[in-house]
Amino acid sequence: MTGHVSIKLASERVNHCVAASNELPRFYTPGEVISGMKDYMRGHGTYTEDDCLKSSVAGVMQKVNKLICIRPLKSRYVGEIGDVVVGRVLEVQQRRWKIETNSRLDSILQLSSVNLPGGELRRRSAEDEQMMRKHLQEGDLISAEVQSIFSDGSLSLHTRSLKYGKLLQGTLVKVFPSLIKRRKNHFHNLPCGISVIIGNNGYIWISPQEREVLDVEVEDEKDEIQNYEMQPVNKSDRDTIARVKNCIAALVASKMMLDDTSIMFAYEESLKYEDVKELLDPEAMLDVAFLTQHRINTVMEE
């Protein structure tokens, strides 16, 4: 044996709860009795049996007047029209791409719902269909918007705006969709020089900022943009991206909601840890999350 493994007792593990109050939510397991049926109405995540209301999932209770729901801690993304999502191309099909978006079913991106090179609005030809794999192929990451929802619940996406499309240089972070705060804008240029796309589906894309600036400046010079995109990311940007990624992990460990404010606060609080790897330590993660929560509470009180 050349190294040693550090083993902690359960009693010594870090408690990542940074809730504003000390009152922890009650956790229910499937089949557990919640209450008698006379008093309450049945909501999502519950069912009735023997005149009792029981939980059908593992999660925490949410009560609105007499309606009781059990919200699962881990769940798939349920899309809404207008949501911003980050997804991965699974398959190139006839006149459409199949996209994985952390939903129960795969999402669909139609050939007619993308901006083709040149940007002109026109009917899609057979030649366009043959060139589909050149535009997006299996494994590519994209940002898109939910255009509509099919009858089976699967999502139809579009990338018609310039801000959507193929993602190249950056890193993907996957979190629970329930931790993403719904905002008007999910594209953010952070003051630290990094861009984040906070997908409603729980997929967050972190990338260097220059890309978006270049898109605006040389919109027509596609070859230049492509060459620029494929340049290696410098070490300074890689370090910042890693720090932002570790800050998101710290917030997720404490079940904190994610938006540009909480991520930037966490980033600023993390700077006292000079080595990015230190942020993977459970005590450091809790420290960053606690300080972030404190700053958010202070801003809300003002």
ROZALUM-702774 format. One record per residue (C-alpha): residue in one letter; chain; x, y, z. Coordinates in Angstrom, 1 decimal. Each point is the difference from the previous one (the first is absolute). Example, Ala and Ser with C-alpha at 12.3 -4.5 7.8 and 13.67 -1.06 7.14 Angstrom:
BEGIN
<node type="a" mol="A" east="12.3" north="-4.5" up="7.8"/>
<node type="s" mol="A" east="1.4" north="3.4" up="-0.7"/>
//
This chain:
BEGIN
<node type="m" mol="A" east="0.0" north="0.0" up="0.0"/>
<node type="t" mol="A" east="1.5" north="3.3" up="-1.1"/>
<node type="g" mol="A" east="-2.7" north="2.3" up="1.4"/>
<node type="h" mol="A" east="-2.7" north="0.2" up="2.7"/>
<node type="v" mol="A" east="-3.7" north="0.5" up="-0.2"/>
<node type="s" mol="A" east="-1.7" north="2.4" up="2.4"/>
<node type="i" mol="A" east="-3.2" north="-1.5" up="1.4"/>
<node type="k" mol="A" east="-2.4" north="2.2" up="2.1"/>
<node type="l" mol="A" east="-2.7" north="-1.3" up="2.3"/>
<node type="a" mol="A" east="-3.5" north="1.0" up="-0.8"/>
<node type="s" mol="A" east="0.0" north="2.2" up="3.1"/>
<node type="e" mol="A" east="3.0" north="2.0" up="-1.4"/>
<node type="r" mol="A" east="-1.5" north="0.7" up="-3.4"/>
<node type="v" mol="A" east="-0.7" north="3.6" up="-0.9"/>
<node type="n" mol="A" east="-3.7" north="1.0" up="0.2"/>
<node type="h" mol="A" east="-0.5" north="2.0" up="-3.1"/>
<node type="c" mol="A" east="-3.3" north="1.6" up="1.2"/>
<node type="v" mol="A" east="0.2" north="3.8" up="-0.2"/>
<node type="a" mol="A" east="-3.7" north="0.7" up="0.3"/>
<node type="a" mol="A" east="-0.9" north="3.5" up="1.4"/>
<node type="s" mol="A" east="-2.0" north="-1.7" up="2.7"/>
<node type="n" mol="A" east="0.9" north="-3.0" up="2.1"/>
<node type="e" mol="A" east="-3.2" north="-1.7" up="-0.8"/>
<node type="l" mol="A" east="0.8" north="-2.9" up="-2.4"/>
<node type="p" mol="A" east="-2.8" north="-1.1" up="-2.4"/>
<node type="r" mol="A" east="-1.6" north="-3.4" up="0.8"/>
<node type="f" mol="A" east="1.2" north="-2.7" up="-2.4"/>
<node type="y" mol="A" east="-2.5" north="-2.7" up="-1.2"/>
<node type="t" mol="A" east="0.7" north="-3.4" up="-1.6"/>
<node type="p" mol="A" east="-2.2" north="-1.8" up="-2.5"/>
<node type="g" mol="A" east="-3.1" north="-1.6" up="1.7"/>
<node type="e" mol="A" east="0.3" north="2.1" up="3.1"/>
<node type="v" mol="A" east="-3.2" north="1.4" up="1.5"/>
<node type="i" mol="A" east="-0.2" north="3.8" up="-0.2"/>
<node type="s" mol="A" east="-3.5" north="0.6" up="1.6"/>
<node type="g" mol="A" east="-3.6" north="-1.0" up="0.0"/>
<node type="m" mol="A" east="-2.0" north="0.7" up="-3.2"/>
<node type="k" mol="A" east="-2.7" north="2.0" up="1.8"/>
<node type="d" mol="A" east="2.3" north="2.9" up="0.6"/>
<node type="y" mol="A" east="2.0" north="0.5" up="-3.2"/>
<node type="m" mol="A" east="-0.2" north="-0.2" up="-3.8"/>
<node type="r" mol="A" east="2.3" north="-2.3" up="-2.1"/>
<node type="g" mol="A" east="2.7" north="1.7" up="-2.0"/>
<node type="h" mol="A" east="3.0" north="-1.1" up="-2.1"/>
<node type="g" mol="A" east="2.2" north="-2.8" up="1.5"/>
<node type="t" mol="A" east="-2.9" north="-1.4" up="2.2"/>
<node type="y" mol="A" east="-2.6" north="-2.7" up="-0.2"/>
<node type="t" mol="A" east="-3.0" north="-1.2" up="2.1"/>
<node type="e" mol="A" east="-0.2" north="-3.4" up="1.7"/>
<node type="d" mol="A" east="-2.1" north="-1.1" up="3.0"/>
<node type="d" mol="A" east="-1.4" north="3.5" up="0.4"/>
<node type="c" mol="A" east="3.5" north="1.4" up="0.5"/>
<node type="l" mol="A" east="2.1" north="2.3" up="-2.1"/>
<node type="k" mol="A" east="3.4" north="-1.7" up="-0.8"/>
<node type="s" mol="A" east="3.2" north="1.1" up="-1.7"/>
<node type="s" mol="A" east="0.7" north="-1.6" up="-3.4"/>
<node type="v" mol="A" east="3.6" north="1.4" up="-0.2"/>
<node type="a" mol="A" east="2.9" north="0.8" up="2.2"/>
<node type="g" mol="A" east="0.0" north="3.7" up="0.8"/>
<node type="v" mol="A" east="-1.1" north="2.9" up="2.1"/>
<node type="m" mol="A" east="-3.6" north="1.2" up="0.6"/>
<node type="q" mol="A" east="-1.4" north="3.2" up="-1.5"/>
<node type="k" mol="A" east="-3.3" north="1.2" up="1.4"/>
<node type="v" mol="A" east="-2.2" north="2.7" up="-1.6"/>
<node type="n" mol="A" east="-3.1" north="0.5" up="2.1"/>
<node type="k" mol="A" east="-1.6" north="-3.5" up="0.0"/>
<node type="l" mol="A" east="2.0" north="-1.3" up="-3.1"/>
<node type="i" mol="A" east="2.9" north="-2.3" up="0.9"/>
<node type="c" mol="A" east="2.8" north="-0.8" up="-2.5"/>
<node type="i" mol="A" east="3.2" north="-2.0" up="0.5"/>
<node type="r" mol="A" east="2.9" north="1.6" up="-2.1"/>
<node type="p" mol="A" east="2.6" north="-2.6" up="-0.9"/>
<node type="l" mol="A" east="3.6" north="1.0" up="0.8"/>
<node type="k" mol="A" east="1.2" north="-1.5" up="-3.3"/>
<node type="s" mol="A" east="-2.2" north="0.3" up="-3.0"/>
<node type="r" mol="A" east="0.1" north="0.4" up="-3.8"/>
<node type="y" mol="A" east="-0.4" north="3.3" up="-1.7"/>
<node type="v" mol="A" east="-3.6" north="1.0" up="-0.9"/>
<node type="g" mol="A" east="0.2" north="2.6" up="-2.7"/>
<node type="e" mol="A" east="-2.0" north="3.1" up="-0.5"/>
<node type="i" mol="A" east="-0.3" north="2.1" up="-3.2"/>
<node type="g" mol="A" east="2.7" north="2.7" up="-0.1"/>
<node type="d" mol="A" east="2.4" north="-1.9" up="2.3"/>
<node type="v" mol="A" east="3.7" north="0.3" up="-0.8"/>
<node type="v" mol="A" east="1.6" north="-3.5" up="-0.2"/>
<node type="v" mol="A" east="3.5" north="-1.4" up="-0.6"/>
<node type="g" mol="A" east="-0.1" north="-3.4" up="-1.7"/>
<node type="r" mol="A" east="2.1" north="-2.7" up="-1.7"/>
<node type="v" mol="A" east="-0.6" north="-1.3" up="-3.6"/>
<node type="l" mol="A" east="-0.8" north="-3.7" up="0.2"/>
<node type="e" mol="A" east="-1.0" north="-0.8" up="-3.5"/>
<node type="v" mol="A" east="-0.3" north="1.6" up="-3.5"/>
<node type="q" mol="A" east="-3.4" north="-1.0" up="-1.4"/>
<node type="q" mol="A" east="-2.0" north="0.9" up="-3.1"/>
<node type="r" mol="A" east="-0.4" north="3.8" up="0.0"/>
<node type="r" mol="A" east="0.6" north="0.2" up="3.8"/>
<node type="w" mol="A" east="2.4" north="-0.7" up="2.8"/>
<node type="k" mol="A" east="-0.7" north="-1.9" up="3.2"/>
<node type="i" mol="A" east="1.3" north="1.9" up="3.1"/>
<node type="e" mol="A" east="0.6" north="-1.2" up="3.5"/>
<node type="t" mol="A" east="-1.3" north="2.7" up="2.4"/>
<node type="n" mol="A" east="-0.3" north="-1.9" up="3.4"/>
<node type="s" mol="A" east="-3.7" north="-0.4" up="-0.7"/>
<node type="r" mol="A" east="-2.1" north="-3.2" up="0.3"/>
<node type="l" mol="A" east="0.0" north="-0.2" up="-3.8"/>
<node type="d" mol="A" east="2.6" north="1.1" up="-2.6"/>
<node type="s" mol="A" east="-0.6" north="3.5" up="-1.5"/>
<node type="i" mol="A" east="-0.3" north="0.8" up="-3.7"/>
<node type="l" mol="A" east="1.7" north="2.8" up="-2.0"/>
<node type="q" mol="A" east="-1.5" north="0.3" up="-3.4"/>
<node type="l" mol="A" east="2.2" north="1.0" up="-3.0"/>
<node type="s" mol="A" east="-2.5" north="2.8" up="-0.6"/>
<node type="s" mol="A" east="0.6" north="1.3" up="3.5"/>
<node type="v" mol="A" east="3.7" north="0.8" up="-0.4"/>
<node type="n" mol="A" east="2.0" north="2.9" up="-1.5"/>
<node type="l" mol="A" east="2.0" north="-1.3" up="-2.9"/>
<node type="p" mol="A" east="3.3" north="1.6" up="-1.0"/>
<node type="g" mol="A" east="-0.7" north="3.3" up="-1.8"/>
<node type="g" mol="A" east="-3.0" north="0.6" up="2.3"/>
<node type="e" mol="A" east="-2.5" north="0.5" up="-2.9"/>
<node type="l" mol="A" east="-3.6" north="-1.2" up="0.6"/>
<node type="r" mol="A" east="-0.9" north="-2.5" up="-2.6"/>
<node type="r" mol="A" east="-1.6" north="-3.4" up="-0.5"/>
<node type="r" mol="A" east="2.3" north="-2.9" up="0.8"/>
<node type="s" mol="A" east="1.1" north="-1.9" up="-3.1"/>
<node type="a" mol="A" east="1.2" north="-3.6" up="-0.5"/>
<node type="e" mol="A" east="3.6" north="1.3" up="0.0"/>
<node type="d" mol="A" east="-0.6" north="1.5" up="3.5"/>
<node type="e" mol="A" east="-1.2" north="-3.3" up="1.1"/>
<node type="q" mol="A" east="3.1" north="-1.7" up="-1.3"/>
<node type="m" mol="A" east="2.2" north="2.5" up="1.8"/>
<node type="m" mol="A" east="-1.7" north="-0.4" up="3.4"/>
<node type="r" mol="A" east="2.9" north="-1.9" up="1.5"/>
<node type="k" mol="A" east="2.4" north="2.7" up="-1.0"/>
<node type="h" mol="A" east="-2.1" north="2.5" up="2.0"/>
<node type="l" mol="A" east="-0.6" north="-2.1" up="3.1"/>
<node type="q" mol="A" east="1.2" north="-3.6" up="0.6"/>
<node type="e" mol="A" east="-0.2" north="-2.6" up="2.8"/>
<node type="g" mol="A" east="1.6" north="1.2" up="3.2"/>
<node type="d" mol="A" east="-0.2" north="3.7" up="-0.8"/>
<node type="l" mol="A" east="-1.3" north="2.3" up="2.8"/>
<node type="i" mol="A" east="-2.5" north="2.7" up="-0.8"/>
<node type="s" mol="A" east="-2.0" north="2.7" up="1.7"/>
<node type="a" mol="A" east="-3.6" north="0.4" up="-1.1"/>
<node type="e" mol="A" east="-3.5" north="1.2" up="1.0"/>
<node type="v" mol="A" east="-3.1" north="-2.2" up="0.6"/>
<node type="q" mol="A" east="-2.3" north="0.9" up="-2.9"/>
<node type="s" mol="A" east="-2.9" north="-2.3" up="0.7"/>
<node type="i" mol="A" east="-0.9" north="-3.2" up="1.8"/>
<node type="f" mol="A" east="-1.3" north="-3.1" up="-1.8"/>
<node type="s" mol="A" east="-3.0" north="-1.9" up="1.2"/>
<node type="d" mol="A" east="2.2" north="-2.7" up="1.6"/>
<node type="g" mol="A" east="1.9" north="2.6" up="2.0"/>
<node type="s" mol="A" east="3.2" north="0.1" up="-2.1"/>
<node type="l" mol="A" east="1.4" north="3.4" up="-0.8"/>
<node type="s" mol="A" east="0.4" north="1.7" up="-3.4"/>
<node type="l" mol="A" east="3.0" north="2.4" up="0.0"/>
<node type="h" mol="A" east="1.2" north="2.8" up="-2.2"/>
<node type="t" mol="A" east="3.3" north="1.9" up="-0.4"/>
<node type="r" mol="A" east="-1.2" north="2.8" up="-2.3"/>
<node type="s" mol="A" east="1.5" north="2.8" up="2.2"/>
<node type="l" mol="A" east="3.7" north="0.8" up="-0.4"/>
<node type="k" mol="A" east="0.5" north="-0.6" up="3.7"/>
<node type="y" mol="A" east="-0.9" north="-3.7" up="-0.4"/>
<node type="g" mol="A" east="1.9" north="-2.7" up="-1.9"/>
<node type="k" mol="A" east="3.0" north="-2.3" up="0.2"/>
<node type="l" mol="A" east="2.2" north="0.3" up="3.1"/>
<node type="l" mol="A" east="3.8" north="-0.6" up="-0.5"/>
<node type="q" mol="A" east="2.5" north="1.1" up="2.6"/>
<node type="g" mol="A" east="-1.0" north="-0.5" up="3.6"/>
<node type="t" mol="A" east="-1.2" north="-2.5" up="2.6"/>
<node type="l" mol="A" east="-3.4" north="-1.5" up="0.9"/>
<node type="v" mol="A" east="-1.3" north="-0.2" up="3.5"/>
<node type="k" mol="A" east="-3.1" north="-2.1" up="0.8"/>
<node type="v" mol="A" east="-2.2" north="0.8" up="3.0"/>
<node type="f" mol="A" east="-3.6" north="-0.7" up="1.2"/>
<node type="p" mol="A" east="-2.5" north="2.1" up="-2.2"/>
<node type="s" mol="A" east="-1.8" north="0.8" up="3.3"/>
<node type="l" mol="A" east="3.0" north="2.1" up="1.1"/>
<node type="i" mol="A" east="-0.1" north="2.3" up="-3.1"/>
<node type="k" mol="A" east="-1.7" north="3.3" up="0.7"/>
<node type="r" mol="A" east="-2.3" north="1.1" up="-2.8"/>
<node type="r" mol="A" east="1.1" north="3.4" up="-1.3"/>
<node type="k" mol="A" east="-0.7" north="2.2" up="-3.1"/>
<node type="n" mol="A" east="3.6" north="-0.4" up="-1.1"/>
<node type="h" mol="A" east="2.0" north="-3.2" up="0.3"/>
<node type="f" mol="A" east="3.1" north="1.2" up="-2.0"/>
<node type="h" mol="A" east="2.5" north="1.8" up="2.2"/>
<node type="n" mol="A" east="3.4" north="1.7" up="-0.4"/>
<node type="l" mol="A" east="1.4" north="-0.2" up="3.5"/>
<node type="p" mol="A" east="2.4" north="2.8" up="1.2"/>
<node type="c" mol="A" east="2.8" north="-2.7" up="0.4"/>
<node type="g" mol="A" east="0.2" north="-0.2" up="-3.8"/>
<node type="i" mol="A" east="-2.0" north="-3.2" up="-0.4"/>
<node type="s" mol="A" east="-3.4" north="-0.6" up="-1.8"/>
<node type="v" mol="A" east="-2.6" north="-2.4" up="1.5"/>
<node type="i" mol="A" east="-3.2" north="-1.4" up="-1.6"/>
<node type="i" mol="A" east="-2.2" north="-1.2" up="2.8"/>
<node type="g" mol="A" east="-2.3" north="-2.4" up="-1.7"/>
<node type="n" mol="A" east="-3.4" north="-0.5" up="1.6"/>
<node type="n" mol="A" east="0.5" north="-3.7" up="-0.5"/>
<node type="g" mol="A" east="2.9" north="-0.1" up="2.5"/>
<node type="y" mol="A" east="2.8" north="0.1" up="-2.5"/>
<node type="i" mol="A" east="2.4" north="3.0" up="0.5"/>
<node type="w" mol="A" east="2.6" north="0.9" up="-2.7"/>
<node type="i" mol="A" east="3.1" north="1.9" up="1.2"/>
<node type="s" mol="A" east="2.2" north="1.6" up="-2.7"/>
<node type="p" mol="A" east="2.5" north="2.8" up="-0.7"/>
<node type="q" mol="A" east="-1.7" north="3.3" up="-0.7"/>
<node type="e" mol="A" east="1.7" north="1.1" up="-3.2"/>
<node type="r" mol="A" east="-2.1" north="-2.3" up="-2.2"/>
<node type="e" mol="A" east="-3.1" north="2.1" up="0.3"/>
<node type="v" mol="A" east="1.8" north="3.3" up="-0.5"/>
<node type="l" mol="A" east="1.5" north="-1.4" up="-3.3"/>
<node type="d" mol="A" east="-3.4" north="-1.2" up="-1.2"/>
<node type="v" mol="A" east="-1.3" north="3.6" up="0.0"/>
<node type="e" mol="A" east="3.2" north="1.5" up="-1.5"/>
<node type="v" mol="A" east="0.5" north="-2.3" up="-2.9"/>
<node type="e" mol="A" east="-3.4" north="-1.5" up="-0.5"/>
<node type="d" mol="A" east="0.5" north="-0.7" up="-3.7"/>
<node type="e" mol="A" east="3.6" north="-1.3" up="0.2"/>
<node type="k" mol="A" east="-1.0" north="-3.6" up="1.0"/>
<node type="d" mol="A" east="3.4" north="-1.5" up="-0.8"/>
<node type="e" mol="A" east="1.7" north="2.4" up="2.3"/>
<node type="i" mol="A" east="-2.4" north="-0.8" up="2.8"/>
<node type="q" mol="A" east="0.5" north="-3.7" up="-0.6"/>
<node type="n" mol="A" east="3.8" north="0.3" up="0.1"/>
<node type="y" mol="A" east="-0.2" north="2.1" up="3.2"/>
<node type="e" mol="A" east="-2.4" north="-2.5" up="1.6"/>
<node type="m" mol="A" east="2.5" north="-2.8" up="-0.4"/>
<node type="q" mol="A" east="2.9" north="1.8" up="1.6"/>
<node type="p" mol="A" east="1.1" north="-1.5" up="3.4"/>
<node type="v" mol="A" east="-1.5" north="1.8" up="3.0"/>
<node type="n" mol="A" east="2.8" north="1.8" up="2.0"/>
<node type="k" mol="A" east="1.0" north="-1.2" up="3.5"/>
<node type="s" mol="A" east="-1.5" north="3.1" up="1.7"/>
<node type="d" mol="A" east="-3.4" north="-0.7" up="-1.5"/>
<node type="r" mol="A" east="0.2" north="-3.7" up="0.8"/>
<node type="d" mol="A" east="0.8" north="0.8" up="3.6"/>
<node type="t" mol="A" east="-3.0" north="2.4" up="0.2"/>
<node type="i" mol="A" east="-2.3" north="-2.6" up="-1.7"/>
<node type="a" mol="A" east="1.1" north="-2.6" up="2.5"/>
<node type="r" mol="A" east="-0.6" north="2.4" up="2.9"/>
<node type="v" mol="A" east="-3.5" north="0.8" up="-1.2"/>
<node type="k" mol="A" east="-0.7" north="-3.7" up="-0.5"/>
<node type="n" mol="A" east="1.1" north="-0.8" up="3.6"/>
<node type="c" mol="A" east="-2.1" north="2.9" up="1.3"/>
<node type="i" mol="A" east="-3.1" north="-1.4" up="-1.7"/>
<node type="a" mol="A" east="0.8" north="-3.4" up="1.6"/>
<node type="a" mol="A" east="0.3" north="1.6" up="3.4"/>
<node type="l" mol="A" east="-3.5" north="1.7" up="-0.4"/>
<node type="v" mol="A" east="-1.5" north="-3.3" up="-1.3"/>
<node type="a" mol="A" east="1.4" north="-1.9" up="3.0"/>
<node type="s" mol="A" east="-1.9" north="2.4" up="2.3"/>
<node type="k" mol="A" east="-3.2" north="-0.2" up="-2.2"/>
<node type="m" mol="A" east="0.2" north="3.7" up="-0.8"/>
<node type="m" mol="A" east="-1.8" north="1.6" up="-3.0"/>
<node type="l" mol="A" east="2.2" north="0.9" up="-2.9"/>
<node type="d" mol="A" east="0.0" north="3.3" up="-2.0"/>
<node type="d" mol="A" east="2.6" north="2.5" up="-1.1"/>
<node type="t" mol="A" east="-0.1" north="1.8" up="3.4"/>
<node type="s" mol="A" east="0.5" north="-3.1" up="2.2"/>
<node type="i" mol="A" east="2.8" north="-1.3" up="-2.4"/>
<node type="m" mol="A" east="1.8" north="3.3" up="0.0"/>
<node type="f" mol="A" east="-0.3" north="0.4" up="3.8"/>
<node type="a" mol="A" east="1.4" north="-3.5" up="0.5"/>
<node type="y" mol="A" east="2.9" north="0.8" up="-2.5"/>
<node type="e" mol="A" east="0.9" north="3.1" up="2.0"/>
<node type="e" mol="A" east="-0.1" north="-1.8" up="3.3"/>
<node type="s" mol="A" east="2.1" north="-2.9" up="-1.4"/>
<node type="l" mol="A" east="2.9" north="2.3" up="-0.9"/>
<node type="k" mol="A" east="1.5" north="-0.3" up="3.5"/>
<node type="y" mol="A" east="0.8" north="-3.6" up="-1.0"/>
<node type="e" mol="A" east="3.0" north="0.5" up="-2.3"/>
<node type="d" mol="A" east="0.1" north="-3.5" up="-1.4"/>
<node type="v" mol="A" east="-3.2" north="-0.9" up="-1.9"/>
<node type="k" mol="A" east="0.3" north="-3.6" up="1.2"/>
<node type="e" mol="A" east="-0.5" north="1.1" up="3.6"/>
<node type="l" mol="A" east="-3.6" north="0.8" up="-0.9"/>
<node type="l" mol="A" east="-0.7" north="-3.8" up="-0.4"/>
<node type="d" mol="A" east="0.6" north="-0.4" up="3.8"/>
<node type="p" mol="A" east="-3.4" north="-0.5" up="1.7"/>
<node type="e" mol="A" east="0.8" north="2.6" up="2.7"/>
<node type="a" mol="A" east="1.0" north="2.6" up="-2.7"/>
<node type="m" mol="A" east="-3.2" north="-0.8" up="-2.0"/>
<node type="l" mol="A" east="-2.1" north="0.6" up="3.1"/>
<node type="d" mol="A" east="1.9" north="3.2" up="0.9"/>
<node type="v" mol="A" east="-0.6" north="1.5" up="-3.5"/>
<node type="a" mol="A" east="-3.6" north="-1.0" up="0.0"/>
<node type="f" mol="A" east="-0.6" north="1.5" up="3.5"/>
<node type="l" mol="A" east="1.6" north="3.3" up="-0.9"/>
<node type="t" mol="A" east="-1.9" north="0.1" up="-3.3"/>
<node type="q" mol="A" east="-3.3" north="-0.6" up="1.8"/>
<node type="h" mol="A" east="0.9" north="2.8" up="2.5"/>
<node type="r" mol="A" east="0.7" north="2.5" up="-2.8"/>
<node type="i" mol="A" east="-3.3" north="-0.9" up="-1.8"/>
<node type="n" mol="A" east="-1.9" north="0.4" up="3.3"/>
<node type="t" mol="A" east="1.7" north="3.4" up="0.5"/>
<node type="v" mol="A" east="-1.0" north="1.2" up="-3.5"/>
<node type="m" mol="A" east="-3.6" north="-1.1" up="0.5"/>
<node type="e" mol="A" east="-0.3" north="1.9" up="3.3"/>
<node type="e" mol="A" east="1.2" north="3.3" up="-1.6"/>
//
